[in-house]
Amino acid sequence: MYTTLIVGRMNPDEKELIAGHFAEFDKSEMPHLMGTRRRELFNYNDLYFHLQQFDDDHDSGKAIRNAMDHPLFVDISNKLVAMIDPYDPKTWKQPTDAIAKAFYRWQP
């Protein structure tokens, strides 16, 4: 699987609401369309971490870019924009700008 980690800032008091939006999104066709196989959301203080795993050899950035015009993606993006702030607003233009870069990986 290919893994991405999106980093942002959030109010920890809103984690249940954010999780609810993703639960609704994940019941739709979108995970299949994007090739998403697994998603986990984490928070640490005011930091937001969105771990997403895709099919092998899947270009997640391309999948996200291709999905950005889909009405369900637009809907969840509109809901989350009020709750999740970019980690670095100066460099953020779209969701793919918030993906952390992997620099070490190990697996048996």
C-alpha positions as CSV (number, residue, x, y, z in Angstrom):
1,M,0.0,0.0,0.0
2,Y,1.0,3.6,-0.6
3,T,0.5,5.8,2.4
4,T,0.0,9.6,2.7
5,L,-0.1,11.8,5.8
6,I,-1.9,15.1,5.6
7,V,-1.0,17.6,8.4
8,G,-3.1,20.5,9.5
9,R,-4.4,22.3,12.6
10,M,-7.7,21.7,14.4
11,N,-9.6,22.4,17.5
12,P,-9.4,19.1,19.4
13,D,-13.0,19.7,20.7
14,E,-14.2,19.2,17.1
15,K,-12.7,15.7,16.5
16,E,-16.0,13.9,16.8
17,L,-17.6,16.2,14.3
18,I,-14.7,15.8,11.9
19,A,-14.8,12.0,12.3
20,G,-18.5,12.0,11.6
21,H,-18.0,13.9,8.3
22,F,-15.4,11.3,7.3
23,A,-17.6,8.4,8.4
24,E,-20.3,9.7,6.0
25,F,-17.8,10.3,3.2
26,D,-16.3,6.8,3.7
27,K,-19.7,5.2,3.3
28,S,-20.0,6.7,-0.2
29,E,-18.3,5.7,-3.5
30,M,-15.4,8.0,-2.9
31,P,-12.9,5.7,-1.2
32,H,-13.3,3.3,-4.1
33,L,-13.0,6.0,-6.7
34,M,-9.8,7.3,-5.0
35,G,-8.3,3.9,-4.4
36,T,-8.4,4.5,-0.6
37,R,-8.1,1.3,1.4
38,R,-7.6,2.7,4.9
39,R,-8.0,6.0,6.7
40,E,-7.1,7.1,10.3
41,L,-7.4,10.5,11.8
42,F,-5.2,11.6,14.7
43,N,-4.8,14.7,16.7
44,Y,-2.0,15.9,19.0
45,N,-2.8,19.1,20.8
46,D,-4.0,21.4,18.0
47,L,-2.4,19.3,15.2
48,Y,-4.4,17.2,12.8
49,F,-3.0,14.1,11.1
50,H,-4.9,12.3,8.3
51,L,-3.3,9.0,7.4
52,Q,-4.6,7.4,4.2
53,Q,-3.5,4.2,2.5
54,F,-4.0,3.5,-1.2
55,D,-3.7,0.6,-3.5
56,D,-0.1,-0.5,-4.4
57,D,1.7,1.8,-6.8
58,H,-1.2,4.3,-6.6
59,D,-0.4,8.0,-7.1
60,S,-2.4,9.4,-4.2
61,G,-1.7,13.0,-5.2
62,K,-3.2,12.3,-8.7
63,A,-6.2,10.5,-7.1
64,I,-6.9,13.5,-4.8
65,R,-6.5,16.0,-7.7
66,N,-8.9,13.9,-9.8
67,A,-11.4,13.7,-7.0
68,M,-11.4,17.4,-6.1
69,D,-14.2,18.2,-8.5
70,H,-16.5,15.4,-7.4
71,P,-19.6,16.7,-5.5
72,L,-18.9,14.4,-2.5
73,F,-15.3,15.6,-2.3
74,V,-16.4,19.2,-2.6
75,D,-19.0,18.7,0.1
76,I,-16.6,17.2,2.7
77,S,-14.0,19.9,1.8
78,N,-16.5,22.6,2.4
79,K,-17.4,21.1,5.8
80,L,-13.8,20.6,6.9
81,V,-12.5,24.0,5.8
82,A,-14.1,25.6,8.8
83,M,-12.6,23.0,11.2
84,I,-9.2,22.2,9.8
85,D,-6.6,24.9,9.1
86,P,-3.5,24.5,6.9
87,Y,-0.4,23.8,8.9
88,D,1.3,26.5,6.9
89,P,-1.2,28.9,5.4
90,K,1.5,30.6,3.3
91,T,2.2,27.5,1.2
92,W,-1.2,25.9,1.2
93,K,-3.3,26.1,-2.0
94,Q,-5.0,22.7,-2.2
95,P,-5.1,19.4,-0.1
96,T,-2.1,17.9,-1.8
97,D,0.0,20.9,-0.4
98,A,-0.5,19.5,3.2
99,I,0.9,16.0,2.5
100,A,4.0,15.2,4.6
101,K,6.9,13.7,2.8
102,A,8.1,10.3,3.9
103,F,11.8,10.1,4.6
104,Y,12.1,6.6,6.1
105,R,10.2,3.4,5.7
106,W,10.7,-0.1,7.0
107,Q,8.7,-3.3,6.7
108,P,9.6,-6.9,7.3
